[in-house]
Amino acid sequence: MAVKLIADSGATKCEWQLLDEGKKKKILTQGISPYFLSGEQIVALLQKELLPKLKEVAVEEVYYYGTGLSNPNNVTIIKNALRQVFPKAHREVNHDMFGAARALCQHEKGMACILGTGSNVCFYNGKKIVKDSPGLGYVLGDEGSGAYLGRKVIQYFLYKTFDEELMARFQAKFNTNSVEILENVYKKPLPNRYLASFAEFLAENRGHYMVENIVEDGLNDFFFQHIYKFRESWTLPIHFTGSVAFGFKDVLKDLCGTYELELGTVLKNPMQGLIKFHS
């Protein structure tokens, strides 16, 4: 069996899995976003953080799934960088939604959904993505995502919608104020990630009716705006990956019941499914 290297990269971190004669080795590096890093910087990063951990292993096949790769120029940047680092290997570069679809659906038809910092959904026919939903990002879209839910948490805090108990818990956890929050959201880089960090508050306070309402409303918006607009959703299993999906599996199950849809696999991240797909 060929020695394979699989990458699942976001902007913050990249998980690599080396598959060598039935053995697996996990390697973590910085995230790789061609929107933020040049080709030269990506090559330097891989030479410094990845190659030393491969320890002279001759990689024969590289399968890279990453953020920002619906843009053809970014695909070229990643392909060129991988060619320099792995000149003798077969290389395949795809965007993260395709990776999620392969991980979740394997070789079967199904709906693949990402619910992490952002959100997305597509119909996968067992070989390729046939239809997907427009990704409008955290300002206009990303319903059900960590950024979407986190924004609600901040609104409830700043508008003093939370009851006294939740206000106190929020302050104890984050020790922040409106000036600091607005500075982070409107002036500092990566506000989507900042917003998503507040979704953790929901996971830690399950059972409180306000928390349950935020989670259920946010995920329901994702079902209504995205999943239910695909005719294929009515007849095919709906699979999910991402920290939000994994953390609120019970809510997804209830919503699928309400909408009379079939809940499929729920993975915390796609790598487990990608290893199965490429093995």
N, C-alpha and C positions, 0 to 999 in steps of 0.2 A: 504494500500500500504506500502511496506517495506521502512524503512528509508535507503536511499542510499547515498553513498559518491563517487564522481567521481573525479579523479585526472588527470590533463594534465601537465606533468612535462618536462621541459627542464633542461639544466645544470644551468641556471641562476635563474629562478623562477618556482614555481609550483602553478598552480591554482587548488583549490579544490572547488567543488560545493556540498553542502549538500541539498538533496531533502527529505523534511519531510512534509508529508501530503499536498502536492501541493505547499508548500512554498520552496523558494530557498534561500540559503545563500552562498555567495562567500567568500572564505578564501584564502589569499596568504601566501605562505611560501617561504623560499629559495628553489632554484632548487635542484633536487636530481639526481645526476649522479653516478651510482655505479662504474664508472671508477675513480671517485675522492673521494668518501666517502665510508667508511667501513660500514658493517651492523650495528655495534654499534653506529657509528656516525649518521646513518639514523634514528635509533630508538630514539636517544637523540634529534635529530632535531624535529621529529614528537611529542615527548612528550613535548617539550618546545614551539614549534610554532603552532602546530595544535590542540592538545587535549584541551588546555585551551579555545580555541574559539568554540569548539563543546559543551561546557557547559553541560556535563553529558548526552548528547543525546546518546541513545543506537543505534549505527550504526549496521544495519543488513547485508548490502551488500556493498562491496568496489570494485570499478572498477578503476584500475590504468593503465594509459597509459604513457609511459615515454621514455626518451632518453637512448641509450645504451643497449636496451633490445633485440637486435637481437643476442646478446651473451647469451647462456644458463646459464653460471655462474652468470651473472648479474641478470638474472630473479630469480635465487635461492636466491640471496642476498636480493632482494626486497620482495620476497614472505616471507622469514624468518622474515624480519623486520616488515612487515604488520601483520604477525601472532602474533608477540609479542605485538604489539600495539592494534590490534583488534582481540583478540583470539576467540571471539564467532561469528564473522561475516563471511559470505561467501565472499571469496576474489578471484578476477580475475586480472591477471597481463599480460599486452600486450605491445608491442612496439608502439612508437608514430605513425608510418606509418599505423598500423592497426586502431588506434584511429582516424586518419585523414580519412581513408576509411569509417569507420562506420559513422563518423560525416557528411561526404559529400554525400555518396551514400545511407545511411540508409540501407534498405533491398533490394535495387535494384542493378543491375549490372552497373558498370561504371568505369571510369578511375579517380583515385584520385592522386592529385599532391600537394606536399608541396613546396612552394617558400618562404622561410624565410631566416634565416642566411645561411642555407644550402638548398639543393634541392633534391627532390626524386619523384618518380612516381610509381604507381602500377595499375594492373588490379584487381578489386574486383568483385567477382561473386554474391554478395548479402549476402554471409556468411563468406567468407574468401578471403585472398589475394592469387590469383592463379599464377600471374607473377609479378616480379618487376624488376627495372633497377638496375644495380650494383652501389652501393654508393661508389664513389671513393674519397669523401672528398674534402676539399677546394683546395688542392694542384693539384690534377689531374682531378677533376670533379666539381660538384656543379654548373653546368651551370645555368644561370638565377637567381642564389641566391643573397642575399645581399652581401656575401663575393665576389662573382664573379663580380657583378656590382661595388662594392666598390674598388676592385683591379683596374678596368678600370679607375675609377675616379682618383686614385692615379697615375696611369701611365700617364694620360693626364696632370696631374699637374707637375709631375717630369720631363716629357719629353717636358714640355711647349707646349703641343699640344693645350690646351685651348687658346681661344683668350684673349685679355687683360681684357675684362669685366669679364669673368669667372675666370681668374687667381686672379683678385682682390676680387671677391666674395668668392672664396675658402679660400684665406688668411684671409679675414675678419671673416669667420666662424670658421676656424680651427686653425689659428695662429700657423702653424707648419712649419717644414722644412725637407729636405731629411734625415738628420742625425737622427732626432727623429722618422720619419716614418720607416726607415730601422731598427732601434733599436726595435721598437714595432713589426714589422713583423718577424724579424729573431731571436730575442733574448728573447722577453718577452712571458709569457704564453697567451694562447687563441688568437692567431693571427687572426683566422677566425672571431671572434667577433669584433676585431679591424678593420679588413677590411670592415666588414658589416656596421660599423658605418658611413662609407663614402657614403653609398647608399642614405642616407637622403639628401645629396646635390643634387642628381638627382630629388628627389621629390619636392624640394624647387625651382628648376630652370627649370620646365617644359616649353616647348615652344621654348627654345633655340635649334637650329638644332643639336648642338653637344651633348647635353643632350639627345634629342630624339633618336639620332643615337646609343648612348651607351645602352639605355634602350631597344630599338627595337632589336639591334644586340644580346644583352645578352639573352633576352627572346626567340629570334629566335633560338639561339644555343640550348636552352632547348627543344624547339619543335623538332628541327632537330635530336638532339642526343638521345632523349628519347621518346617523345610522338609518333613521326611518325614511330618508330620502332615496335610499338605494332599494330598488325592488328586490335585489338579491338577498337583502337582510331578512326577508320574510320566509325564505326557504333554506338558507344556509347557516351553519354555525357561525357565531360571532366571537372571535378570539381577541384577547387583550394582552398587551404588555406595557410595562412602565410602573413606576413606584406608586402612583395614585391608583391605578387599576388593581395592583396587588394589595395595597393597603385597605381598599374599600370593596373587596370582592363580594361581600355580602350585599352591598347596595346594588352592584351590577347584576347580581343574581335576582334580586327583587324587581329591578327595572325590566330585565328580560322577561320575567314572569308577567309583569304588568302589560308590556307591549306584545306579549305572546311571541317572543323570539327565543332562539336556542342559544344558550351560553356555551361557548366552547372552552378552549384552554385559556388560562390566565397565568402569564409568566411575569416575574419581577423584572427580568431583562431578557433580551432575545438570545443571548449567547448559548444558553442551554439547548434551545431549539436549533440554532445554527450548527452546533456540534453534531447533533443528530442528523441534520440535513446533509452535511458534508462528509459524514463518516461512511 
